[in-house]
């Protein structure tokens, strides 16, 4: 066996373990689905009326729900960060991490398993959330290739945020701290982007940040693909952001993992 | 030339050799120049109180932590430069349970097999074998959350054995176990030793080291303060004594007159005699006592860990005077 096949085999083993964990302890998956669904219902039925009227041209004449759902998909990806950081932290807290570090197992396999598990969970959660969105009136105009692009971007963004969450879980001092450190990703960054309202409706200082941060780029590309609007280069820009975040998270996680549990 | 060969041969026979090992966490010096060698097939007991550096020692030897200075090799491989090879020949059971609580006992063993790249058929056979050997067959399909402390420990060690390691580190394997589980664990460790596996065992209990280890090193504040077979160590430790209890003051007086040594406690009606010579001196004491003195109760006390530390590391107050 070459080093690469061994690495892939080890990572697959760890992914299998992570998925089994999710099935045995599904609460974290449920919360990943619940948060975006509550947000969806809240914004569609309670807050959405006046927001929808105020959108004007930004919605390209579509109802607010069509504007909103791409953002909710993004929130689904973001709400997967908490469980990932928590799971990594739990592994670091128990003796299992020392056992694995003292075995001749590919170094990155454990984290790769967590990241892979996170992407699988997020794609599952996003499917459920999309289903709920269709029920409450979401009418996407995406073609089949568009849908592939949507899935690709969701998976790529999930992959990127999972590496970042893994790093946050590794450096956190407790399980609660691990969850807490992902809250800005889960809530602050989505709100300070064009997830719920267009960036140009925000106050000047926030507007610049909201217009240029990765969440906006990702949500704009999803929105264009799902509403059938011209996409331009945003999907590529979104994927570039994913690559940058994934690389940064990966490197940070490797350093933190090598340093070992605290 | 001949001497050279012997040296090389000796070096090859060492399962662990450690020279001048140092480790500090910030200001706190944990290991302060430790030298140690463990022969292949030996059961070596590292004895010491909490904070003596036992766990740090195990963590360095199992490649989890790097030493600040000194060298350490395991099965002839340097723990720093050849860490990956070291990992492939050792098994580690740490102080804290290293089982996956969301997987069943069987799945835990299977996971180890997969990570060690044991082929599927062998992995299945070995899992069944280990469950059997560690008396976990009935609980194989349950998660460790439902296990007792002793069962968790057994699963932990079974997982360590999946890879057939030649050297096993057992860090305080019986801490927190009830007497029955502790006894079972001792038997399991003896069985491992009988298979020829080298074992480095850390413990706070002299009795445990005494029962299991071929050789013991006493670690105190990061230094090895004594090393030898259990017998050698015990001979160095004063504190072995005989306690005799009497029914009345008259008997106590008679015994004290006959023996002319030891310390008496008139309230408890107890006479305490040093007993450094084992059975021989016990026989001598009984002979001197004769048939005339009625002893209500007699007990023999061997040194405990407290005695070891007073003897080997000195009384803390004495040290301050020096």
Contacts between the chains, C-beta under 8 A, distances in Angstrom:
chain1	res1	chain2	res2	distance
A	1	B	117	7.4
A	6	B	117	7.0
A	9	B	114	7.9
A	9	B	117	7.1
A	10	B	115	6.4
A	13	B	111	6.9
A	13	B	114	4.5
A	13	B	115	5.9
A	17	B	100	7.1
A	17	B	103	7.0
A	17	B	111	6.1
A	20	B	102	7.0
A	20	B	103	6.5
A	20	B	107	7.3
A	21	B	102	4.9
A	21	B	103	8.0
A	24	B	102	4.6
A	24	B	103	7.9
A	24	B	143	7.6
A	25	B	102	5.9
A	94	B	96	7.3
A	94	B	97	7.3
A	94	B	98	7.0
A	94	B	101	7.5
A	95	B	94	4.9
A	95	B	95	7.7
A	95	B	96	4.0
A	95	B	97	5.4
A	95	B	98	3.4
A	95	B	99	7.8
A	96	B	98	5.1
A	96	B	99	7.1
A	96	B	100	5.7
A	98	B	59	7.9
A	98	B	64	5.8
A	98	B	92	7.1
A	98	B	94	5.3
A	98	B	98	6.3
A	99	B	92	6.5
A	99	B	94	7.0
A	99	B	98	3.9
A	99	B	159	7.2
A	99	B	160	7.9
A	100	B	115	7.2
A	101	B	63	7.7
A	101	B	64	5.8
A	102	B	62	4.5
A	102	B	63	6.2
A	102	B	64	5.7
A	102	B	87	5.9
A	102	B	90	6.9
A	102	B	92	4.5
A	103	B	87	5.7
A	103	B	112	8.0
A	103	B	115	6.1
A	103	B	116	7.0
A	103	B	163	7.4
A	104	B	84	5.9
A	104	B	87	4.3
A	104	B	88	4.1
A	104	B	116	7.6
A	105	B	115	4.9
A	109	B	115	7.9
A	260	B	64	6.6
A	260	B	65	7.3
